[in-house]
Amino acid sequence: MAKDFSLCWDIDSLNKAYRQGYMAGVMGMEQNRCPFVGEIVQAAWEAGWEDGYQNCELQKPPRQIAS
């Protein structure tokens, strides 16, 4: 029987996945480019991506409406 690697994680691997996801979001990478395998670690990466992407969007200057 195959071993379920989705259970092989620790707090360090979750922090690493989150940080890498955050940087990917800030850099504008697509969310479907997660390099991790395993549901829990992928969720950490996706949470980081969402936070990074949202932070990047908040830092953009507001668009001016043409008069």
PyMOL commands that place a pseudoatom at each C-alpha (Angstrom):
pseudoatom trace, name=CA, resn=MET, resi=1, chain=A, elem=C, hetatm=0, pos=[0.000, 0.000, 0.000]
pseudoatom trace, name=CA, resn=ALA, resi=2, chain=A, elem=C, hetatm=0, pos=[1.318, 3.474, -0.868]
pseudoatom trace, name=CA, resn=LYS, resi=3, chain=A, elem=C, hetatm=0, pos=[2.253, 5.793, 1.961]
pseudoatom trace, name=CA, resn=ASP, resi=4, chain=A, elem=C, hetatm=0, pos=[0.127, 8.939, 2.279]
pseudoatom trace, name=CA, resn=PHE, resi=5, chain=A, elem=C, hetatm=0, pos=[2.683, 11.751, 2.039]
pseudoatom trace, name=CA, resn=SER, resi=6, chain=A, elem=C, hetatm=0, pos=[0.012, 14.393, 2.713]
pseudoatom trace, name=CA, resn=LEU, resi=7, chain=A, elem=C, hetatm=0, pos=[0.511, 13.652, 6.416]
pseudoatom trace, name=CA, resn=CYS, resi=8, chain=A, elem=C, hetatm=0, pos=[4.296, 14.259, 6.299]
pseudoatom trace, name=CA, resn=TRP, resi=9, chain=A, elem=C, hetatm=0, pos=[4.534, 17.871, 7.360]
pseudoatom trace, name=CA, resn=ASP, resi=10, chain=A, elem=C, hetatm=0, pos=[5.726, 19.914, 10.303]
pseudoatom trace, name=CA, resn=ILE, resi=11, chain=A, elem=C, hetatm=0, pos=[5.493, 23.575, 11.275]
pseudoatom trace, name=CA, resn=ASP, resi=12, chain=A, elem=C, hetatm=0, pos=[8.733, 24.403, 9.435]
pseudoatom trace, name=CA, resn=SER, resi=13, chain=A, elem=C, hetatm=0, pos=[7.493, 22.938, 6.164]
pseudoatom trace, name=CA, resn=LEU, resi=14, chain=A, elem=C, hetatm=0, pos=[4.198, 24.820, 6.520]
pseudoatom trace, name=CA, resn=ASN, resi=15, chain=A, elem=C, hetatm=0, pos=[6.035, 28.088, 7.190]
pseudoatom trace, name=CA, resn=LYS, resi=16, chain=A, elem=C, hetatm=0, pos=[8.286, 27.495, 4.176]
pseudoatom trace, name=CA, resn=ALA, resi=17, chain=A, elem=C, hetatm=0, pos=[5.307, 26.734, 1.944]
pseudoatom trace, name=CA, resn=TYR, resi=18, chain=A, elem=C, hetatm=0, pos=[3.464, 29.839, 3.192]
pseudoatom trace, name=CA, resn=ARG, resi=19, chain=A, elem=C, hetatm=0, pos=[6.498, 32.099, 2.598]
pseudoatom trace, name=CA, resn=GLN, resi=20, chain=A, elem=C, hetatm=0, pos=[7.058, 30.722, -0.889]
pseudoatom trace, name=CA, resn=GLY, resi=21, chain=A, elem=C, hetatm=0, pos=[3.366, 31.131, -1.692]
pseudoatom trace, name=CA, resn=TYR, resi=22, chain=A, elem=C, hetatm=0, pos=[3.441, 34.706, -0.390]
pseudoatom trace, name=CA, resn=MET, resi=23, chain=A, elem=C, hetatm=0, pos=[6.385, 35.568, -2.633]
pseudoatom trace, name=CA, resn=ALA, resi=24, chain=A, elem=C, hetatm=0, pos=[4.669, 33.937, -5.602]
pseudoatom trace, name=CA, resn=GLY, resi=25, chain=A, elem=C, hetatm=0, pos=[1.559, 36.048, -4.969]
pseudoatom trace, name=CA, resn=VAL, resi=26, chain=A, elem=C, hetatm=0, pos=[3.575, 39.261, -4.671]
pseudoatom trace, name=CA, resn=MET, resi=27, chain=A, elem=C, hetatm=0, pos=[5.400, 38.447, -7.908]
pseudoatom trace, name=CA, resn=GLY, resi=28, chain=A, elem=C, hetatm=0, pos=[2.108, 37.888, -9.720]
pseudoatom trace, name=CA, resn=MET, resi=29, chain=A, elem=C, hetatm=0, pos=[2.542, 34.175, -10.393]
pseudoatom trace, name=CA, resn=GLU, resi=30, chain=A, elem=C, hetatm=0, pos=[-0.572, 32.178, -11.101]
pseudoatom trace, name=CA, resn=GLN, resi=31, chain=A, elem=C, hetatm=0, pos=[-2.102, 30.402, -8.137]
pseudoatom trace, name=CA, resn=ASN, resi=32, chain=A, elem=C, hetatm=0, pos=[-2.157, 27.063, -9.933]
pseudoatom trace, name=CA, resn=ARG, resi=33, chain=A, elem=C, hetatm=0, pos=[1.692, 26.961, -9.960]
pseudoatom trace, name=CA, resn=CYS, resi=34, chain=A, elem=C, hetatm=0, pos=[1.987, 25.495, -6.452]
pseudoatom trace, name=CA, resn=PRO, resi=35, chain=A, elem=C, hetatm=0, pos=[5.145, 23.332, -6.344]
pseudoatom trace, name=CA, resn=PHE, resi=36, chain=A, elem=C, hetatm=0, pos=[4.106, 21.320, -3.279]
pseudoatom trace, name=CA, resn=VAL, resi=37, chain=A, elem=C, hetatm=0, pos=[2.459, 17.928, -3.012]
pseudoatom trace, name=CA, resn=GLY, resi=38, chain=A, elem=C, hetatm=0, pos=[0.145, 17.158, -0.125]
pseudoatom trace, name=CA, resn=GLU, resi=39, chain=A, elem=C, hetatm=0, pos=[-3.135, 18.760, 0.773]
pseudoatom trace, name=CA, resn=ILE, resi=40, chain=A, elem=C, hetatm=0, pos=[-1.995, 20.480, 3.994]
pseudoatom trace, name=CA, resn=VAL, resi=41, chain=A, elem=C, hetatm=0, pos=[1.224, 21.928, 2.574]
pseudoatom trace, name=CA, resn=GLN, resi=42, chain=A, elem=C, hetatm=0, pos=[-0.583, 23.034, -0.591]
pseudoatom trace, name=CA, resn=ALA, resi=43, chain=A, elem=C, hetatm=0, pos=[-3.149, 24.817, 1.585]
pseudoatom trace, name=CA, resn=ALA, resi=44, chain=A, elem=C, hetatm=0, pos=[-0.339, 26.667, 3.387]
pseudoatom trace, name=CA, resn=TRP, resi=45, chain=A, elem=C, hetatm=0, pos=[1.169, 27.718, 0.037]
pseudoatom trace, name=CA, resn=GLU, resi=46, chain=A, elem=C, hetatm=0, pos=[-2.231, 28.868, -1.257]
pseudoatom trace, name=CA, resn=ALA, resi=47, chain=A, elem=C, hetatm=0, pos=[-2.867, 30.882, 1.924]
pseudoatom trace, name=CA, resn=GLY, resi=48, chain=A, elem=C, hetatm=0, pos=[0.492, 32.584, 1.469]
pseudoatom trace, name=CA, resn=TRP, resi=49, chain=A, elem=C, hetatm=0, pos=[-0.255, 33.218, -2.200]
pseudoatom trace, name=CA, resn=GLU, resi=50, chain=A, elem=C, hetatm=0, pos=[-3.607, 34.819, -1.383]
pseudoatom trace, name=CA, resn=ASP, resi=51, chain=A, elem=C, hetatm=0, pos=[-2.057, 37.054, 1.292]
pseudoatom trace, name=CA, resn=GLY, resi=52, chain=A, elem=C, hetatm=0, pos=[0.811, 38.074, -0.986]
pseudoatom trace, name=CA, resn=TYR, resi=53, chain=A, elem=C, hetatm=0, pos=[-1.468, 38.745, -3.939]
pseudoatom trace, name=CA, resn=GLN, resi=54, chain=A, elem=C, hetatm=0, pos=[-3.883, 40.810, -1.837]
pseudoatom trace, name=CA, resn=ASN, resi=55, chain=A, elem=C, hetatm=0, pos=[-1.026, 42.766, -0.267]
pseudoatom trace, name=CA, resn=CYS, resi=56, chain=A, elem=C, hetatm=0, pos=[0.390, 43.491, -3.712]
pseudoatom trace, name=CA, resn=GLU, resi=57, chain=A, elem=C, hetatm=0, pos=[-3.012, 44.684, -4.946]
pseudoatom trace, name=CA, resn=LEU, resi=58, chain=A, elem=C, hetatm=0, pos=[-3.386, 46.980, -1.922]
pseudoatom trace, name=CA, resn=GLN, resi=59, chain=A, elem=C, hetatm=0, pos=[0.019, 48.565, -2.635]
pseudoatom trace, name=CA, resn=LYS, resi=60, chain=A, elem=C, hetatm=0, pos=[-0.914, 49.539, -6.182]
pseudoatom trace, name=CA, resn=PRO, resi=61, chain=A, elem=C, hetatm=0, pos=[-1.804, 53.196, -6.677]
pseudoatom trace, name=CA, resn=PRO, resi=62, chain=A, elem=C, hetatm=0, pos=[-5.514, 53.793, -7.219]
pseudoatom trace, name=CA, resn=ARG, resi=63, chain=A, elem=C, hetatm=0, pos=[-6.616, 54.088, -10.819]
pseudoatom trace, name=CA, resn=GLN, resi=64, chain=A, elem=C, hetatm=0, pos=[-7.886, 57.450, -11.914]
pseudoatom trace, name=CA, resn=ILE, resi=65, chain=A, elem=C, hetatm=0, pos=[-11.158, 57.635, -13.755]
pseudoatom trace, name=CA, resn=ALA, resi=66, chain=A, elem=C, hetatm=0, pos=[-10.897, 59.452, -17.079]
pseudoatom trace, name=CA, resn=SER, resi=67, chain=A, elem=C, hetatm=0, pos=[-12.866, 62.693, -17.103]
for i in range(1, 67): cmd.bond("trace and resi %d" % i, "trace and resi %d" % (i + 1))
show_as sticks, trace
zoom trace
